[in-house]
Amino acid sequence: MAIILQESSKTFSEYLLLPNLTTKICLPHNVNLRTPISKFKKGESSSITLNIPFSSAIMQSVSDHNLAITLARQGGISFIYQSQSIESQAKMVRKVKNFKAGFVRSDSNLKPNSTLQDVKILTQKTGHTTIAITDNGTATGKLSGILTSRDFRMDNCDWDTSVSEVMTPFKDLIYSRNNITLQEANELIWKHKLNSLPILDKDGNLLYLVFRKDFNEHMQNPNELIDTEKRLIVGAGINTRDFKERVPALVEAGVDIICIDSSDGFSEWQKDTIVYVKKNYGDTLLIGAGNVVDKEGFDYLANAGTDFIKVGIGGGSICITREQKGIGRGQASAVIDVANARNEYFKKTSEYIPICSDGGIVHDYHIVLALAMGADFVMMGRYFARFDESPSKRLRIQGSYVKEYWGEGSERALNIERYSFGSEENLSFEEGVDVYIPYAGKLKDNLHLSLSKIKSTMCNCGAANIKELQKKARITPVSYTTIREGAAHDVTLKEKDITPVS
Ligand code: MZP
């Protein structure tokens, strides 16, 4: 007869946190959210530490290079989706690694013999008034000069004048070579009262422009997740089929950490993939595996040598695996069980393997619950898909803006490698849906709001960091009526746009 667990499985919404004593130093701005992402030995630390415990899902509608750049600039990490060709995924990774905050490719370029009429047309198109003048009129040609709106009078000029007559010529320009930091570039900008600083290669070809205004923006992102060469850190999904070709291409592109993308990680294919990566790359390439929902799954992947383990089956907002196959576990129960297994494993081996709670986060406080229950970080799809920076389309439906969001198990994503077994060649049924979600604007604005709620909840729990939260948090299961009592109840809510009668 089957083994039947006695406890029913629970989701985050079935728990609440109880407040602990909040000391006077436990203020939201003192809360530190840094957290490990990869395995480390007792007394040592993880080779990558996230500045916030957020990662974005390995999904077509969530994690491309744009989202990866935006999230890494806020301290979290994206895993770029693997349900695309190896070349296009590697290209996305490369875009993140080559991104230099504050160093931009010039989007307004002309040749020395272009005319002011060309300048007028170009500035109307781009809205930018700093124009790089290069020998071939491209963003990477040999720099001949810079033209700005201060070099000629729009209301009093001969539109046929050639650009070379009015631009600041190369011999009078202050410029720099490519081995400069943003801080150093900014110092030159201030010292010489420049609006922009051209960055050139050794042959005098234009690489980037650094603008005075961008430095201020950079200063507002003190949490950036960067490697030792100050490049943004990025992850990428892989699968258990083409890993022998995909992994080398991702490594070549500069990926920092990879993660096997699968709906069920408790498999021999995952073990083979981890063993291959560890044999060929050792500790120079970090690999996560999953998803699992219990001690058995955790131990199997831990013994295979993985660097972190992802937890969760069937809890994703677009997931119908539980309905289709009857496989899964309430996300809170899965995290609690796997966190206990991780702690036992740590006691036994002195090796700490971070775990990631993947899917099913609906409210910001669910993130605090996941962390308190033992997760080191969370992975989210729906949360990030709502923002401007995600790759999906924004549409207007019945007067409201929405974004498209689709599961990797949907017909649309056709992520066969994530769902089918061994060498099965097609998806015989769907495990995910294709939906709309309310559009929410910019990632940075929403993230700041979530972080302030998380920090505030942690202060109520008397915790100034994630480890302290895990030690101190007191969590209670709640009844349906307790949940109902927690929302506004027995009142008539005012509609926001009702105008008062005078
Ligand atoms: P959520 O943040 O939207 O609730 O869940 C995102 C997670 O759902 C992903 O990280 C992934 O583990 C899982 N997922 C992605 N596609 C499907 C599907 O089509 C799915 N069933 O379950």
Residues whose N, C-alpha, C, O or C-beta is under 5 A from the ligand:
A	BS01	MZP	A57 I58 G315 G316 S317 I318 C319 I320 D358 G359 G360 I361 M379 M380 G381 R382 Y383 G407 E408 G409 S410 E431 G432 V433
